[in-house]
Structure formats: C-alpha cells, structure tokens
Amino acid sequence: MNPNDHDDSRSVALYWDFENLHAGLMEAKYGEGVYAKQDNRFKVQEPLVDVQALVELGASFGPVAINRAYCNWQYFGRYRDALLQSAVELIQLFPPGASAKNGADIKLCLDATEDISRFAHIGTVIIIGGDSDFMPVAQKIKAAGRTLIGIGNRKNTNKHWAKSCHEFRYYDTLIEAPRPEEAAMPSEAKDAPPPPPADPAAELLKRAVRLLAETQGEAWVNKGSVWHMVKRLDATFDPKDHGHANFAEMVKAMDTVVEIKKGETDHLLRAR
C-alpha cells in the first residue's frame, strides 16, 4: 500500500510515546538535558505538545480506529482537556525502578504488533516517538503490508528509525510551518480593534482541504474526501448548524475559502 493511497475502509492506528515527544519539546525550549533532571521531570509538566494537530494529521490518512498514548500520566494532568477533546486513550505506565524509564516503547511495540494481527482493517500505523527501539516493530508492520508513518522531534529522532518508516514527519515542521493567518502584526497595529470572530465552518473546511492536500501531495482534492475529512475532524459538525442546507451548498458559499473546479467524478477543491 502506498502512503498516498487513501481508502476510507482502511483505518488508522495512532500510538504515542507521549513522554518522549514532550521531553524533546521541553529540551528544544529550555536546553539539552533539562528534562532528564529529577527536579524538572518529577513535577507537573507544562503543555507543549499540540495534541489536536497530530490527531488531525492522523485523520488525514483515514478514520482513526486506535488512538493510544503511553506515559506516566501523574505529571501530565495539564494536558487533560486536549487529550479528552481528541479522544486519546491513556495508558498509565509507572516507572518500575530507579532509572525512571516507564517502558512505554516496549508496551507500545507489543500493542501495535498485536493490533495489526487482530484487526485487518488497520491500513496505516502512526508511531509518535523518536527512539531506535521502534525499528523492530517497523519491520513487523511493513511485513504485515501496512503503511508506517513516523513522527518525532528533529533533534532527538534516531535517523535509522526515521528511515525505516514509509514516511516520516518531523514535529517541528508540522507545527511550526508558518501560516498566513498567523503572521505577526506590525507593532503600530497592536492597538487596533480585534478582528471579527472567525467562521468556525470556514476554518474547519480550510483545515480539512489543507490536511488532505498535504497528505496526498496534490493541491486539488475531491469534495467527497473533504467531507469525510471534516467529519473526522469534528464528528458533530452539521452544515445546517451554520446556515447551509448541506455540505455542497456550504462549499459554494465559501468561495473565498476554497476554489472549486469540475473533476472526472466529483468537484475538486483547493484552499485559497
């Protein structure tokens, strides 16, 4: 299966080595070795991981069937709302010894191997973490005919692990990619009145089109695929709640957000 081939009958399994990702972000922010210090590690952690962005990336590959994160959660309570909103299943792992390693990578690999043997509908496996310990499970996943996507911090991701995936995304690039709407405002405009509230339907449509375009490597994406992506991002979304009779009418009304053209079997959309 090619990573760019998308089939809604094939599901996504998302596995997080959560503390590994958080530690990498903390060290990128405060300096190498900071997280390893006991005074920093064994205390309530500030939220640094953009949980929603990574779950949305996972959804761009198909419907997410498994979304499981491994961590010693006693210090990560401030992630509570983000994790609940993204429907992440939390696996608690207490460190068994003085080394303070919680064994997340081992448990994650065992679960991933078991899941692909039990669930034939899983077509894409996404592992979030940078350890070389994931290389053996990468071989198992590929041998089973599944697509493997890796995600990790650029600075502390093992290069051999990254190359063992069908595709690897660096968290730094995913999250810090500049977006036009996030461009810094000139200092003289700081006292200007705040812009009007964004249209949530338009923002959701734009995110769906951009995620699909990035994942598929094509600027133009099928309207039907966009609708499926919208529902993956927000299962409660209904165009009627935003004043549109249906999704097709909503797309027509949002010509300032997306361009529309006819395709062979469906209309094609491109983010403006």
TAGIRA-V232532 format. One record per residue. N is the residue number from 0. PHI is phi in degrees with one decimal (NA if undefined). Layout:
BEGIN
n: (N N)
phi: (PHI PHI)
END
This chain:
BEGIN
n: (0 1 2 3 4 5 6 7 8 9 10 11 12 13 14 15 16 17 18 19 20 21 22 23 24 25 26 27 28 29 30 31 32 33 34 35 36 37 38 39 40 41 42 43 44 45 46 47 48 49 50 51 52 53 54 55 56 57 58 59 60 61 62 63 64 65 66 67 68 69 70 71 72 73 74 75 76 77 78 79 80 81 82 83 84 85 86 87 88 89 90 91 92 93 94 95 96 97 98 99 100 101 102 103 104 105 106 107 108 109 110 111 112 113 114 115 116 117 118 119 120 121 122 123 124 125 126 127 128 129 130 131 132 133 134 135 136 137 138 139 140 141 142 143 144 145 146 147 148 149 150 151 152 153 154 155 156 157 158 159 160 161 162 163 164 165 166 167 168 169 170 171 172 173 174 175 176 177 178 179 180 181 182 183 184 185 186 187 188 189 190 191 192 193 194 195 196 197 198 199 200 201 202 203 204 205 206 207 208 209 210 211 212 213 214 215 216 217 218 219 220 221 222 223 224 225 226 227 228 229 230 231 232 233 234 235 236 237 238 239 240 241 242 243 244 245 246 247 248 249 250 251 252 253 254 255 256 257 258 259 260 261 262 263 264 265 266 267 268 269 270 271)
phi: (NA -82.5 -55.9 -94.0 -89.3 -118.8 -136.6 -66.2 -84.2 -104.8 -95.5 -114.0 -113.3 -115.3 -122.3 -111.3 -88.6 -64.3 -65.9 -60.2 -65.8 -60.4 -61.1 -62.8 -69.3 -65.4 -72.6 -65.7 -84.7 -115.0 118.8 -61.8 85.8 -65.0 -68.4 -67.9 -68.5 -58.4 -62.9 -92.3 -76.2 -97.0 -154.6 -62.0 -93.4 -78.8 -68.7 -123.3 -81.5 -85.3 -61.7 -59.4 -62.6 -74.4 -66.3 -65.0 -61.4 -59.5 -66.6 -70.1 -93.4 147.5 -64.4 -82.3 -96.5 -128.0 -140.7 -124.8 -121.2 -111.2 -173.0 -88.4 -73.4 -62.2 -107.7 -119.9 -63.0 -73.1 -87.6 -50.6 -62.6 -63.3 -70.1 -65.9 -64.5 -97.9 54.9 -88.6 -83.2 -97.5 -106.2 -83.6 -129.7 -82.8 -65.5 -81.4 -143.5 -68.6 -69.3 68.8 -80.6 -92.4 69.4 -60.5 -64.6 -68.6 -61.5 -60.4 -64.3 -63.5 -65.7 -62.8 -63.1 -65.4 -64.0 -70.3 -78.8 -91.1 -115.2 -70.7 -76.9 -76.9 -102.0 -129.1 -113.1 -116.3 -112.1 -102.6 160.6 -115.3 -75.4 -67.7 -61.6 -83.3 -61.6 -61.7 -70.0 -60.2 -64.8 -65.1 -64.0 -69.5 -64.1 -81.7 80.1 -101.7 -86.4 -111.9 -114.5 -110.1 -136.7 -164.4 -71.7 -61.0 -73.2 -117.6 -94.8 -66.9 -66.5 -71.2 -62.6 -59.9 -77.0 -82.1 -89.7 -64.2 -151.4 -128.1 -114.4 -87.6 -55.3 -54.7 -73.3 -62.4 -89.3 -95.5 -59.6 -65.4 -117.1 -54.8 -72.0 -102.1 -60.4 -66.6 -85.6 -58.6 -59.9 -70.8 -96.6 -62.7 -90.0 -69.0 -62.2 -64.7 -66.0 -63.2 -57.6 -69.1 -75.2 -61.3 -66.6 -65.6 -63.9 -66.1 -61.5 -64.3 -63.5 -62.8 -64.6 -65.8 -63.9 -64.2 -62.0 -67.3 -69.0 -86.8 74.2 -131.7 -67.8 -93.4 -128.5 -66.1 -59.6 -61.1 -66.5 -64.9 -61.5 -61.7 -66.7 -57.8 -70.3 -70.2 -72.5 -148.3 -64.2 -89.7 -68.0 -138.3 -54.1 -62.8 -66.9 -115.8 84.6 -119.7 -63.7 -160.8 -66.6 -60.3 -67.7 -63.2 -62.3 -59.7 -73.9 -109.9 -70.4 -84.2 -99.7 -133.6 -91.2 -127.7 -147.3 -77.6 -111.6 -67.2 -121.7 -155.5 -67.7 -110.3 -122.0 -139.6 -67.9 -81.5)
END
